[in-house]
């Protein structure tokens, strides 16, 4: 378990943060710019001392101000990857990676091996290059490798993709997924891009003006009002996971979500694989009668759980599709009134398969 409780004042800004997260796995710190994400990373890394607080990683105590414990930064076995890769410009890639290994005390175990990191991050062809010969995405992969070879008990990723353009960002994201799934290392991932959080994290801590306003698993946080206030109405959507039951010859994947089967596009899917999707509320249509003769691939029976006012002249309808899986639909208040929608009412959810394109990911390991 990763347990964090921190208070840190910097001028007029106060970070007041508290959360617990299971280990291993990726916990994302998410919020607007200036909410305290990078301050939190600095305190966790030992670059700043908290005014009050404690940080426990499993049985290891990194900070506990009540017991006057504060492990020095170089003794914490906490690795940080920043926006800027911060590679040594005079060293080749191999030497930059080996620097991570040299930081490890002789008596400590070294479960993360050089060859495994090179293979995982696709660095074999880069080993003899110098940093100025690398693309931005390649530099970040080397920075990740160096951080892993330091054998961290905790890996901090402080907006590692923020300095990359969209193409380089898409290049690096699969490597981060591999890292998450290959090593049992707890990770804290800082981002202001919620699509990165969706793709990588199993747990999310929402920060607003230095305070923790919500934390929980990705499915719970995806429906939290505090998230809607940050990302805006068009990015609101429920995150649900399911298991691949069938791969059609057409390329569509039949995914079991609750009691429903959803058709989605996902390359390389195999039967039994766990997949996670974000269904945007703006892409969900609600019907009160079973529709016929539609091009829409997904028509799912549901029960209305709640209807709440949303931005503008809209309402947000929460819909239960079975086995604790719920979706959200953003519709006009007038449509809700005309359809006479009400709690516990039987309804049908319509979702175009193409609207899910780009919102389907490999689910984190449980």
N, C-alpha and C positions, 0 to 999 in steps of 0.2 A: 504493500500500500504506500502511495505517495501522499503524505499529509503536509499541507502548507498553511500556515497562518502568519501573515506578515503585516506590519504597519511601518511605513517609511514616509517621513516628511521631507520634501525637497522644495524649499521656498514656500509658496502658497499651495503647492500640490501635496496631497496626502494619498498614498496608496494604502488601502485597507482591504486586504484580500484573504480569503479563507476557502479552501476546498480540499477534498480527499478524492483520490483516483486509484483504481486498481492498477497493479503493475504485473506484467509489462503492458505496453499499449501507448498510443499517442493521445495526449490531452492537449487540446487547442485552447490558447488564450485568444479571445476574439472580442473586438470592440472598435470604436472609432479611434482615429488618430488622437493621441494625447490622453488616452484612457488609463495608461499605466503599464502597458504590456512590456515595454522594453525596460522599465524600472524594475518590474518583477523579475525579468531575466537576469538583470545585473545583480539583484540580491541573491537569487538562487545560485548564481555562479560564484558568489563571494566577492564580486567587484564592488558592491555596496553593502554596508552593514545595516540590518534592520533596526529601527528604534525598539520595537517589540516583536517577538515572533518565535516561531519554531519551524523547522523543516526536517522531516523524517523521510528517508527512502528505505522502505522495508525496516530492517533492524538498525540501520545506520542513522545516527543523529548528526545532521550537518550544522544546524543552528538550534539553540534553545536558550533564549535570553534569560529565562527565569533560573536556569541552572548555570548560566554564564559559560555556555558552550558555543563556540563559533570556530568551526574548522576553517583553516586558511584555504584560500582559493586553490593553491597549487596542490593541496592535499585532499581535496574533495572528490577527485575522480569524476568531475563534472566537465563535459566537453561542450563547447559552444560553436555553432556555425552561424555567422552573421550574414547580412545582406551582401557585403563585400567579402569575397572568399579569403582575403588576407593571406595569400600564399607568399612564401619567400621567393622574391623574383629572381634571385641568383641561383636557386636550386632547381634541378629538374624535378619532374613529377615524382619519380621514385624516391628522391631524397626528401621531398615534402611529406610523402606518406611515411617514410621511415622516421621522420621527426616525431610523429605521433607515437610510434613504438618506443622511442628513446625516453619519453616522458613517464613511462610506466616503471614503477619501483620493481626491483629484481624479485622481491618475495611475492608479488601479486600474480595470480593466474592470468593467462592470456588466451581466453576462449575465442577472441576474434583474431583470425589469422590473416596475414598479408595476402596470400593467394586468394582466399575467399572474398576479401574486400575488392581486390582487383577484378575478380570475375563478376561479383554482384553489381558493381558500379560501371562495368565495361571500360576499364582503364588500361587494358593490356597494350593497346596501340599508342597510348599517351605517355608511357613511363619515361621515355627519353626526351620528351619535350620540356621546354621551359614555359612558365606561366604566360609570357607574352605571345606564345604560339597557340594558346587555347582560346576557344570561344567562351562566352560567359557561362553557358551551361556546363561545359567541360570543367571550368574552374570550380564551380560549385560541387560537382561530383568529386573532384580531388579533395576539396575542403571537407566533404562528408567522410571520405575515406580516411583522411588524417585524424578526424575527430573519433571515428570508430576504433582506429588502431591505438588510441590512447586508453582503450579498455574502460570506457566510462560506466559508472553505475547509474548515471543520468545524462541524457543528451538533450541539449537545449538548441532549438532551431529558431533563430530570431529573424523572421521574414526572409528566409533564404532565397526566395524567388522574386523578391520585390524589385531587384535591379535588372531582371531579365525581360526581354520582349516576349510576346505571346508564344512565338515558335520555340524559343529556348525554354520557356516555362513548361510547355507541353513535353519537351524533350526530357526534362529532369523529373517530372512528377512520377513516371513509372518506376524510376530508380528509388524514389522515396517510398513508394508502395512496397517494393522488394525489401528495402531496409526494414520497414515495419513488420513484414511477414517473416523475415529471416532471422532476426536477432531479438532475443528476449531482453531488450534494453528499454526501460521507461523513457519516454520522450515528451518534452513540452514543445509544442509548435505554435509559434506566434505568427499571425497573419491578419490582414484586413481584407482578404479575399475569401468570401465564404465558400466559394466553389472548391478552394484548396482544402478547407476544413472538412467539407463534405466528403471529399475523396480520400482523406487520410486519417481523420481522427475518429476515435470511438467515444470520446468524451469531450465536452466543451465547457469552458468557464467563460461566462459573459462578464465583461468589465464595462463600467460606465463611470466616468469621472473619478477613477481610482478605486471604485468599490465593486465587489462581486455582487451582481444583481441576480445571477442564476448560474447553476452548474448542474450537469447531469449528462446522461447518454445522449448521443446525437439525435435519436428519434424524439426524445422528450424536448430537447432544446429547440428542435426545428419548429415546434408548435408554440413556443413560449412568446408571450407578448413583448418581452424585453428584446428578443431577437427581431421581431417585426419592426420595432421602433428604430433599430439600427440599420437593417438592410432595405427597408422600404417595402411597400405593398407588392410590387412586381416580382420581388425575389422571395416572397413568402411561399413556403411549401412544406409538406410533410415528408420526412425521410423514413422510408420503410425498407426492410430487408426481407429476402425470401430465397427459396431454393429453386434452381433450374430443374424443371420436370421434363422438358422436351425441347429439342432444337429442331425447328422445322426446316425442310429443304429450301424454303424461301429465304432463310437466314434469320427469321424472327425466333426469339427465345421465349418459351412459355415459362413464366416465373410464378411460383406459388407464393402469394402474399395473403396472409390470413386465410380466409375461405375462398379467395378469388384466384383466378389465373390471369396474369397480365402478359400481354405480348409486348416485348421490348426488343430493340436492336442492340446486340452486344457481340462483338467479334470474339471468337475463340472460346465461347462458353462450353462447358461440359456438364452433363447431367450430374446433379448432386452438388454443384458449386453454389456457394452462398453469394448472392448479389445484393447490392444496396442501390436504391434509386431515390431521387428527389422528384416528387410529383408537385409541380408548381400549382398553387391554388388558382392562378389565372387560367390554367389549361384544363381545369376540371369542369365538366358540365353536369348539372343535376337534372334528373328527370323523375317525375312522379308516376310515370307509366313505363312499362317495358317497351323500348323503341324497337322498330323493325326496319330492315332494308337500309342500313347505314354503312358508310365506308369506314366508320370508326371501329378499330379492332377491339377495343376494350369497353365492354358494357358489364358493369359489376353491381350486383345487388348490395345494398348498404342500408344502415339504420342511422337516422340523424341523431347525433349526440347533443349538439348545441348549435345555436345561431347567435352570433355576437356582432355588434356594430364594428365596421372597419373604416378605413380611410375613405373620405369622400362620401358618395351615396351608395356605399357597398356594405355587404355583410359577409362575414366569414362563417361558413357552414362546416362543422366537423362531422365526419361520416365514419361510422364503424363498419369495416369490411370483414370482421371476424377475427378471433384469436388475438385480441388486443391491438390489431393493426388499424390505424385510423388515417384518413386522408382529409385534406382541407379543400374547400371550394370557395372561391371569391366571386360572388355574383352581386347584381344590383339589389338594393333593398326592394325596389319595385317588383323584380322578378320573384323574390321571396314571398312578397305579399300576394301576388297573383297566383302563385303555385300553392299558397296557403301552407308553406313549410312549417313544421312544428317538431319539437323534440319527440324522439321515439318513432317518428313516422318512417315507413318503408319508402325507400327511394332507389334510384339507379344512378351510378356514376359512369360517365362517359369520358374516356381519355384516348386521344389519338396517339398511336404508337410513335409517330414521327415527332410528337411534342416532347417525348422522353429522350430523344437523341441528345447526347452530351450530358445527361443527368444519370447515367448508369455506371456503377463502379463495382470493383471487387470489394466485398465487405471485409472489414478487419476481422482477424481471427478472434473468436470468443474466449 
